[in-house]
Amino acid sequence: MISYSRTRYGLRASTELVIGITLLLLSGCGEETALSVGDVSFRSSDLLGLSDAQEELLSLITVVGLSTARGEVAQVGAPEIGRRRDDLRIEQLQRELALEAAGVTDGVLAARYRQDPDFELTVRHLVVLSERWRSATQRADAQARAEAALDRARAREPFPELAGEVSDEPGAEARGGLLEPGREGSWVDEFWQAADGLEVGEISDVVESEYGFHVLRLDAREEVPFAEARSSVVAEVAAELGSFTGETTEGRESSVRPALLAEAERRGLALDPVEAARFEREWEFQVAGWAGAFGFEPGLPTAEIREVALLALGRTDQAARIARDKIPRYREALLGAYSIETTDP
């Protein structure tokens, strides 16, 4: 967990001190560490003129760089992923209570499900990351890369090897682009619709989502048993009854949140593993977008993480500015990932 401390000693306005600081900055030698994020260290000259808020933003950016370089994105996001999963468990509980109040039984739900069952899809894919806020040039280049990969896939190049080479998704090379089996709601709508429209073994056209440009291959389609699909049927029926829309946030951040989670636990309302995995994938895509905007890459050495982080703090391009605006929303998870210490001499 985070150890974030700050020690400040007021600078004395003396000629000797001013001269000493000037010589120190000019020489670049003998400076003590003023900020450390994990094993990334910044000197006092790196932080010269930065406000407390800017120093914290530099820390957040550095965490993105460290977690990307070390392959620790999922671990860093664990608190945020857990919060999102708890939100979903509270929603499940609220839906269950709404159906109980309306007298809807499991027999009614099962009969409804038999008329229109769910399917679980096994998909391999590759993605060229390019969020919709990226520049027109970057997006055109990303789409062209995806189109070129599609041509190679349809020329019967082995899809796992192709995904490992082209895809920007974290871990794509090791998995050959294979995703955990997914059901409707597990993936963004554009991705699901494209996958659901394929025959087994068929390769999609290039599919655009909020994350970028994808190419998919459907490897398997299996009907989901009612017991496993029950939560989705409950959500549909509750929405049709008008008792629960799925949009309320009541109880998520309030003092009753622990009680709601305890009641969900008592009822055994566990998340479907596939649905639960969705939050980890979303987090990884989100961080990969930030990393790309800042210029971080997997395996980047510690010294280069420091340099890229400093550059990212002052970059004026749209991608970097948007990423800097977004990451403070996840301050708690990011600052809790690595030891962070600051000292101003």
C-alpha positions as a Markdown table, in Angstrom:
| # | Residue | x | y | z |
|---|---|---|---|---|
| 1 | Met | 0.0 | 0.0 | 0.0 |
| 2 | Ile | 0.9 | 3.6 | -0.4 |
| 3 | Ser | 3.4 | 5.4 | 1.9 |
| 4 | Tyr | 3.0 | 8.9 | 0.8 |
| 5 | Ser | 4.8 | 11.4 | 3.0 |
| 6 | Arg | 6.0 | 15.0 | 2.5 |
| 7 | Thr | 8.6 | 16.8 | 4.5 |
| 8 | Arg | 9.1 | 20.6 | 3.9 |
| 9 | Tyr | 11.7 | 22.8 | 5.3 |
| 10 | Gly | 11.3 | 26.5 | 4.4 |
| 11 | Leu | 14.2 | 27.8 | 2.3 |
| 12 | Arg | 16.2 | 30.6 | 3.9 |
| 13 | Ala | 16.6 | 33.6 | 1.7 |
| 14 | Ser | 20.4 | 33.9 | 1.9 |
| 15 | Thr | 22.9 | 34.6 | -0.8 |
| 16 | Glu | 24.9 | 31.5 | 0.1 |
| 17 | Leu | 21.9 | 29.3 | -0.3 |
| 18 | Val | 20.9 | 30.8 | -3.6 |
| 19 | Ile | 24.4 | 30.4 | -4.9 |
| 20 | Gly | 24.5 | 26.8 | -3.6 |
| 21 | Ile | 21.3 | 25.9 | -5.3 |
| 22 | Thr | 22.4 | 27.5 | -8.6 |
| 23 | Leu | 25.6 | 25.6 | -8.6 |
| 24 | Leu | 23.8 | 22.4 | -7.7 |
| 25 | Leu | 21.4 | 22.7 | -10.6 |
| 26 | Leu | 24.1 | 23.6 | -13.1 |
| 27 | Ser | 26.3 | 20.7 | -12.1 |
| 28 | Gly | 23.5 | 18.1 | -11.9 |
| 29 | Cys | 25.6 | 16.3 | -9.3 |
| 30 | Gly | 25.1 | 15.6 | -5.7 |
| 31 | Glu | 21.3 | 16.1 | -5.7 |
| 32 | Glu | 19.3 | 14.0 | -3.3 |
| 33 | Thr | 16.1 | 12.3 | -4.4 |
| 34 | Ala | 13.1 | 14.6 | -4.0 |
| 35 | Leu | 10.5 | 12.2 | -5.2 |
| 36 | Ser | 10.5 | 8.4 | -5.5 |
| 37 | Val | 7.8 | 6.3 | -7.0 |
| 38 | Gly | 8.7 | 2.6 | -6.6 |
| 39 | Asp | 12.3 | 2.5 | -7.8 |
| 40 | Val | 11.9 | 5.6 | -10.1 |
| 41 | Ser | 13.6 | 8.6 | -8.5 |
| 42 | Phe | 13.3 | 12.3 | -9.4 |
| 43 | Arg | 15.8 | 15.0 | -8.3 |
| 44 | Ser | 14.9 | 18.3 | -6.9 |
| 45 | Ser | 15.8 | 20.0 | -10.2 |
| 46 | Asp | 13.2 | 17.8 | -11.9 |
| 47 | Leu | 10.5 | 19.2 | -9.6 |
| 48 | Leu | 11.6 | 22.8 | -9.8 |
| 49 | Gly | 8.5 | 25.0 | -10.1 |
| 50 | Leu | 6.0 | 22.2 | -9.8 |
| 51 | Ser | 3.0 | 22.7 | -7.5 |
| 52 | Asp | 2.0 | 19.9 | -5.1 |
| 53 | Ala | -0.8 | 19.0 | -7.5 |
| 54 | Gln | 1.6 | 18.7 | -10.4 |
| 55 | Glu | 4.0 | 16.5 | -8.3 |
| 56 | Glu | 1.1 | 14.2 | -7.5 |
| 57 | Leu | 0.2 | 14.1 | -11.2 |
| 58 | Leu | 3.8 | 13.2 | -12.0 |
| 59 | Ser | 3.5 | 10.4 | -9.4 |
| 60 | Leu | 0.3 | 9.1 | -11.1 |
| 61 | Ile | 1.9 | 9.2 | -14.5 |
| 62 | Thr | 4.9 | 7.3 | -13.2 |
| 63 | Val | 2.7 | 4.6 | -11.8 |
| 64 | Val | 1.2 | 4.1 | -15.2 |
| 65 | Gly | 4.7 | 3.8 | -16.6 |
| 66 | Leu | 5.9 | 1.4 | -14.0 |
| 67 | Ser | 2.9 | -0.9 | -14.1 |
| 68 | Thr | 3.0 | -1.0 | -17.9 |
| 69 | Ala | 6.8 | -1.7 | -18.0 |
| 70 | Arg | 6.5 | -4.4 | -15.4 |
| 71 | Gly | 3.3 | -6.1 | -16.6 |
| 72 | Glu | 1.6 | -5.2 | -13.3 |
| 73 | Val | -1.4 | -3.3 | -14.7 |
| 74 | Ala | -4.0 | -5.7 | -13.3 |
| 75 | Gln | -2.4 | -5.7 | -9.8 |
| 76 | Val | -2.3 | -1.9 | -9.7 |
| 77 | Gly | -6.0 | -1.8 | -10.8 |
| 78 | Ala | -7.2 | -4.3 | -8.2 |
| 79 | Pro | -8.9 | -1.8 | -5.9 |
| 80 | Glu | -10.7 | -0.1 | -8.8 |
| 81 | Ile | -11.6 | -3.5 | -10.3 |
| 82 | Gly | -12.9 | -4.6 | -6.9 |
| 83 | Arg | -15.0 | -1.5 | -6.6 |
| 84 | Arg | -16.6 | -2.0 | -10.0 |
| 85 | Arg | -17.4 | -5.7 | -9.1 |
| 86 | Asp | -19.0 | -4.6 | -5.8 |
| 87 | Asp | -21.1 | -2.1 | -7.7 |
| 88 | Leu | -22.4 | -4.9 | -9.9 |
| 89 | Arg | -23.2 | -7.1 | -6.9 |
| 90 | Ile | -25.2 | -4.3 | -5.4 |
| 91 | Glu | -27.1 | -3.9 | -8.6 |
| 92 | Gln | -27.8 | -7.6 | -8.6 |
| 93 | Leu | -29.2 | -7.4 | -5.1 |
| 94 | Gln | -31.4 | -4.5 | -6.0 |
| 95 | Arg | -32.8 | -6.4 | -9.0 |
| 96 | Glu | -33.5 | -9.5 | -6.9 |
| 97 | Leu | -35.4 | -7.4 | -4.3 |
| 98 | Ala | -37.4 | -5.8 | -7.1 |
| 99 | Leu | -38.5 | -9.2 | -8.6 |
| 100 | Glu | -39.3 | -10.5 | -5.1 |
| 101 | Ala | -41.6 | -7.6 | -4.6 |
| 102 | Ala | -43.3 | -8.3 | -7.9 |
| 103 | Gly | -43.8 | -12.0 | -7.1 |
| 104 | Val | -41.6 | -13.2 | -10.0 |
| 105 | Thr | -40.4 | -16.8 | -9.3 |
| 106 | Asp | -37.5 | -18.8 | -10.7 |
| 107 | Gly | -40.0 | -20.9 | -12.7 |
| 108 | Val | -41.1 | -17.8 | -14.6 |
| 109 | Leu | -37.5 | -16.8 | -15.2 |
| 110 | Ala | -36.5 | -20.3 | -16.5 |
| 111 | Ala | -39.5 | -20.4 | -18.9 |
| 112 | Arg | -38.6 | -17.0 | -20.2 |
| 113 | Tyr | -35.0 | -18.1 | -20.7 |
| 114 | Arg | -35.9 | -21.2 | -22.7 |
| 115 | Gln | -37.5 | -18.9 | -25.3 |
| 116 | Asp | -34.3 | -17.0 | -26.0 |
| 117 | Pro | -31.2 | -18.6 | -24.4 |
| 118 | Asp | -27.8 | -16.9 | -24.1 |
| 119 | Phe | -24.6 | -18.1 | -25.8 |
| 120 | Glu | -21.0 | -18.0 | -24.6 |
| 121 | Leu | -18.5 | -17.2 | -27.3 |
| 122 | Thr | -14.8 | -18.0 | -27.5 |
| 123 | Val | -13.0 | -15.4 | -29.5 |
| 124 | Arg | -9.4 | -14.7 | -30.6 |
| 125 | His | -8.8 | -11.1 | -31.6 |
| 126 | Leu | -6.2 | -8.5 | -32.3 |
| 127 | Val | -6.6 | -4.8 | -31.6 |
| 128 | Val | -4.8 | -1.7 | -32.7 |
| 129 | Leu | -5.4 | 0.8 | -29.9 |
| 130 | Ser | -6.8 | 4.1 | -31.0 |
| 131 | Glu | -9.4 | 5.8 | -28.8 |
| 132 | Arg | -11.9 | 8.1 | -30.6 |
| 133 | Trp | -10.3 | 11.2 | -29.1 |
| 134 | Arg | -7.0 | 10.4 | -30.9 |
| 135 | Ser | -5.9 | 12.6 | -33.8 |
| 136 | Ala | -7.2 | 11.9 | -37.3 |
| 137 | Thr | -3.8 | 10.9 | -38.4 |
| 138 | Gln | -3.2 | 8.4 | -35.6 |
| 139 | Arg | -6.6 | 6.9 | -36.1 |
| 140 | Ala | -6.1 | 6.5 | -39.9 |
| 141 | Asp | -2.7 | 4.8 | -39.2 |
| 142 | Ala | -4.3 | 2.5 | -36.7 |
| 143 | Gln | -7.1 | 1.5 | -39.0 |
| 144 | Ala | -4.7 | 0.9 | -41.8 |
| 145 | Arg | -2.7 | -1.4 | -39.5 |
| 146 | Ala | -5.8 | -3.3 | -38.6 |
| 147 | Glu | -6.9 | -3.6 | -42.3 |
| 148 | Ala | -3.4 | -4.9 | -43.2 |
| 149 | Ala | -3.7 | -7.5 | -40.4 |
| 150 | Leu | -7.1 | -8.6 | -41.7 |
| 151 | Asp | -5.7 | -9.2 | -45.2 |
| 152 | Arg | -3.0 | -11.4 | -43.6 |
| 153 | Ala | -5.6 | -13.3 | -41.6 |
| 154 | Arg | -7.8 | -13.9 | -44.6 |
| 155 | Ala | -4.7 | -15.1 | -46.5 |
| 156 | Arg | -4.6 | -17.9 | -43.8 |
| 157 | Glu | -1.7 | -16.7 | -41.7 |
| 158 | Pro | -2.0 | -18.4 | -38.3 |
| 159 | Phe | -4.3 | -16.1 | -36.3 |
| 160 | Pro | -2.6 | -16.7 | -32.9 |
| 161 | Glu | 0.8 | -15.7 | -34.3 |
| 162 | Leu | -0.6 | -12.8 | -36.1 |
| 163 | Ala | -2.4 | -11.5 | -33.0 |
| 164 | Gly | 0.8 | -11.8 | -31.0 |
| 165 | Glu | 2.7 | -9.8 | -33.5 |
| 166 | Val | 0.2 | -7.0 | -34.3 |
| 167 | Ser | -2.1 | -6.6 | -31.2 |
| 168 | Asp | -1.6 | -3.8 | -28.7 |
| 169 | Glu | -3.6 | -5.6 | -26.1 |
| 170 | Pro | -1.5 | -6.4 | -23.0 |
| 171 | Gly | -0.6 | -10.1 | -22.9 |
| 172 | Ala | -1.8 | -10.8 | -26.5 |
| 173 | Glu | 1.4 | -12.5 | -27.5 |
| 174 | Ala | 1.3 | -15.0 | -24.7 |
| 175 | Arg | -2.4 | -15.8 | -25.3 |
| 176 | Gly | -2.3 | -15.6 | -29.1 |
| 177 | Gly | -5.2 | -13.1 | -28.9 |
| 178 | Leu | -7.4 | -15.6 | -27.0 |
| 179 | Leu | -10.0 | -14.0 | -24.7 |
| 180 | Glu | -11.8 | -15.6 | -21.8 |
| 181 | Pro | -15.1 | -16.9 | -23.1 |
| 182 | Gly | -17.6 | -14.0 | -23.2 |
| 183 | Arg | -21.4 | -13.5 | -23.0 |
| 184 | Glu | -23.5 | -10.6 | -24.0 |
| 185 | Gly | -22.5 | -7.7 | -21.7 |
| 186 | Ser | -19.0 | -9.1 | -21.2 |
| 187 | Trp | -17.6 | -6.9 | -24.1 |
| 188 | Val | -18.4 | -3.5 | -25.5 |
| 189 | Asp | -21.4 | -3.6 | -27.8 |
| 190 | Glu | -19.6 | -3.3 | -31.1 |
| 191 | Phe | -17.3 | -6.1 | -30.2 |
| 192 | Trp | -20.1 | -8.4 | -29.1 |
| 193 | Gln | -22.3 | -7.7 | -32.1 |
| 194 | Ala | -19.4 | -8.5 | -34.4 |
| 195 | Ala | -18.5 | -11.8 | -32.6 |
| 196 | Asp | -22.1 | -12.9 | -32.3 |
| 197 | Gly | -22.6 | -12.4 | -36.0 |
| 198 | Leu | -19.8 | -14.8 | -37.0 |
| 199 | Glu | -19.9 | -18.5 | -37.8 |
| 200 | Val | -17.4 | -20.7 | -35.9 |
| 201 | Gly | -14.0 | -20.3 | -37.6 |
| 202 | Glu | -15.1 | -17.1 | -39.5 |
| 203 | Ile | -13.0 | -13.9 | -39.3 |
| 204 | Ser | -14.7 | -10.5 | -39.0 |
| 205 | Asp | -14.2 | -7.3 | -40.9 |
| 206 | Val | -12.3 | -4.6 | -39.0 |
| 207 | Val | -14.5 | -3.6 | -36.0 |
| 208 | Glu | -14.2 | -0.2 | -34.4 |
| 209 | Ser | -14.8 | 0.2 | -30.7 |
| 210 | Glu | -14.1 | 2.9 | -28.1 |
| 211 | Tyr | -10.6 | 1.2 | -27.7 |
| 212 | Gly | -9.6 | 1.1 | -31.3 |
| 213 | Phe | -9.8 | -1.3 | -34.3 |
| 214 | His | -10.3 | -5.0 | -33.9 |
| 215 | Val | -10.1 | -8.1 | -36.0 |
| 216 | Leu | -12.0 | -11.1 | -34.5 |
| 217 | Arg | -12.1 | -14.9 | -35.1 |
| 218 | Leu | -14.9 | -16.9 | -33.5 |
| 219 | Asp | -13.5 | -20.2 | -32.2 |
| 220 | Ala | -16.6 | -21.6 | -30.4 |
| 221 | Arg | -20.3 | -20.9 | -29.5 |
| 222 | Glu | -21.9 | -22.7 | -26.6 |
| 223 | Glu | -25.4 | -22.3 | -25.0 |
| 224 | Val | -25.3 | -21.1 | -21.4 |
| 225 | Pro | -27.3 | -23.1 | -18.9 |
| 226 | Phe | -30.1 | -21.2 | -17.1 |
| 227 | Ala | -28.4 | -21.5 | -13.7 |
| 228 | Glu | -25.4 | -19.6 | -15.1 |
| 229 | Ala | -27.5 | -17.1 | -17.1 |
| 230 | Arg | -30.0 | -16.4 | -14.3 |
| 231 | Ser | -28.5 | -13.0 | -13.3 |
| 232 | Ser | -28.9 | -11.7 | -16.9 |
| 233 | Val | -32.5 | -12.9 | -17.0 |
| 234 | Val | -33.2 | -11.2 | -13.7 |
| 235 | Ala | -31.7 | -7.9 | -15.1 |
| 236 | Glu | -33.9 | -8.1 | -18.2 |
| 237 | Val | -37.1 | -8.9 | -16.3 |
| 238 | Ala | -36.5 | -6.2 | -13.7 |
| 239 | Ala | -35.9 | -3.6 | -16.4 |
| 240 | Glu | -39.1 | -4.7 | -18.2 |
| 241 | Leu | -41.1 | -4.4 | -14.9 |
| 242 | Gly | -39.8 | -0.8 | -14.6 |
| 243 | Ser | -38.6 | -1.7 | -11.1 |
| 244 | Phe | -34.9 | -1.4 | -11.8 |
| 245 | Thr | -33.3 | 0.3 | -14.8 |
| 246 | Gly | -29.7 | -0.6 | -14.1 |
| 247 | Glu | -28.7 | 3.1 | -13.9 |
| 248 | Thr | -29.2 | 3.8 | -10.3 |
| 249 | Thr | -26.2 | 4.5 | -8.0 |
| 250 | Glu | -28.2 | 4.5 | -4.8 |
| 251 | Gly | -26.2 | 2.7 | -2.1 |
| 252 | Arg | -23.0 | 2.4 | -4.0 |
| 253 | Glu | -21.1 | 5.2 | -2.2 |
| 254 | Ser | -23.3 | 5.6 | 0.9 |
| 255 | Ser | -23.1 | 4.4 | 4.4 |
| 256 | Val | -25.4 | 1.5 | 3.6 |
| 257 | Arg | -23.0 | 0.1 | 1.1 |
| 258 | Pro | -21.4 | -2.4 | 3.5 |
| 259 | Ala | -24.8 | -3.7 | 4.5 |
| 260 | Leu | -25.8 | -4.2 | 0.9 |
| 261 | Leu | -22.7 | -6.1 | 0.1 |
| 262 | Ala | -23.2 | -8.3 | 3.2 |
| 263 | Glu | -26.8 | -9.1 | 2.2 |
| 264 | Ala | -25.6 | -10.0 | -1.3 |
| 265 | Glu | -23.0 | -12.3 | 0.3 |
| 266 | Arg | -25.7 | -13.8 | 2.5 |
| 267 | Arg | -27.8 | -14.6 | -0.5 |
| 268 | Gly | -24.9 | -16.1 | -2.4 |
| 269 | Leu | -25.0 | -13.5 | -5.2 |
| 270 | Ala | -21.6 | -14.2 | -6.7 |
| 271 | Leu | -20.6 | -12.7 | -10.0 |
| 272 | Asp | -20.4 | -14.8 | -13.1 |
| 273 | Pro | -16.6 | -15.4 | -13.7 |
| 274 | Val | -16.8 | -14.3 | -17.3 |
| 275 | Glu | -18.7 | -11.1 | -16.4 |
| 276 | Ala | -16.3 | -10.4 | -13.5 |
| 277 | Ala | -13.3 | -10.7 | -15.8 |
| 278 | Arg | -14.7 | -7.9 | -18.0 |
| 279 | Phe | -13.7 | -5.3 | -15.5 |
| 280 | Glu | -10.1 | -6.4 | -15.6 |
| 281 | Arg | -10.0 | -6.3 | -19.4 |
| 282 | Glu | -11.6 | -2.8 | -19.3 |
| 283 | Trp | -9.0 | -1.6 | -16.9 |
| 284 | Glu | -6.1 | -3.1 | -18.9 |
| 285 | Phe | -7.4 | -1.4 | -22.1 |
| 286 | Gln | -7.8 | 1.9 | -20.2 |
| 287 | Val | -4.3 | 1.9 | -18.9 |
| 288 | Ala | -2.9 | 0.8 | -22.2 |
| 289 | Gly | -4.5 | 3.9 | -23.7 |
| 290 | Trp | -2.9 | 6.1 | -21.1 |
| 291 | Ala | 0.5 | 4.4 | -21.6 |
| 292 | Gly | 0.3 | 4.9 | -25.3 |
| 293 | Ala | -0.6 | 8.5 | -25.0 |
| 294 | Phe | 2.3 | 9.1 | -22.6 |
| 295 | Gly | 4.8 | 7.0 | -24.5 |
| 296 | Phe | 5.3 | 4.1 | -22.1 |
| 297 | Glu | 6.0 | 0.6 | -23.3 |
| 298 | Pro | 6.3 | -2.9 | -21.7 |
| 299 | Gly | 9.9 | -3.6 | -20.6 |
| 300 | Leu | 10.9 | 0.1 | -20.5 |
| 301 | Pro | 14.0 | 0.5 | -18.2 |
| 302 | Thr | 13.6 | 2.5 | -15.0 |
| 303 | Ala | 15.7 | 5.4 | -16.2 |
| 304 | Glu | 13.6 | 5.7 | -19.3 |
| 305 | Ile | 10.3 | 5.6 | -17.3 |
| 306 | Arg | 11.6 | 8.6 | -15.4 |
| 307 | Glu | 12.4 | 10.5 | -18.6 |
| 308 | Val | 9.1 | 9.7 | -20.3 |
| 309 | Ala | 7.1 | 10.6 | -17.2 |
| 310 | Leu | 8.8 | 14.0 | -17.0 |
| 311 | Leu | 8.0 | 14.6 | -20.7 |
| 312 | Ala | 4.5 | 13.4 | -20.4 |
| 313 | Leu | 3.8 | 15.9 | -17.6 |
| 314 | Gly | 4.4 | 18.8 | -20.0 |
| 315 | Arg | 3.3 | 17.5 | -23.3 |
| 316 | Thr | 0.7 | 19.6 | -25.1 |
| 317 | Asp | -0.7 | 17.1 | -27.6 |
| 318 | Gln | -4.4 | 16.2 | -27.2 |
| 319 | Ala | -3.8 | 12.5 | -26.4 |
| 320 | Ala | -1.5 | 13.3 | -23.4 |
| 321 | Arg | -3.7 | 16.1 | -22.2 |
| 322 | Ile | -6.8 | 13.9 | -22.1 |
| 323 | Ala | -4.9 | 11.1 | -20.4 |
| 324 | Arg | -3.6 | 13.6 | -17.8 |
| 325 | Asp | -7.2 | 14.7 | -17.2 |
| 326 | Lys | -8.5 | 11.1 | -16.7 |
| 327 | Ile | -5.9 | 9.5 | -14.4 |
| 328 | Pro | -6.6 | 11.6 | -11.3 |
| 329 | Arg | -10.1 | 10.0 | -11.2 |
| 330 | Tyr | -8.3 | 6.7 | -10.2 |
| 331 | Arg | -6.0 | 8.4 | -7.7 |
| 332 | Glu | -6.7 | 6.0 | -4.9 |
| 333 | Ala | -5.8 | 2.9 | -6.9 |
| 334 | Leu | -2.8 | 4.4 | -8.6 |
| 335 | Leu | -1.2 | 6.0 | -5.5 |
| 336 | Gly | -1.7 | 2.8 | -3.6 |
| 337 | Ala | 0.3 | 0.7 | -6.0 |
| 338 | Tyr | 3.9 | 1.5 | -5.2 |
| 339 | Ser | 5.8 | 3.1 | -2.3 |
| 340 | Ile | 5.8 | 6.9 | -2.9 |
| 341 | Glu | 8.0 | 9.2 | -0.9 |
| 342 | Thr | 8.7 | 13.0 | -1.3 |
| 343 | Thr | 11.1 | 15.2 | 0.5 |
| 344 | Asp | 11.9 | 18.8 | -0.4 |
| 345 | Pro | 15.4 | 19.7 | 0.8 |
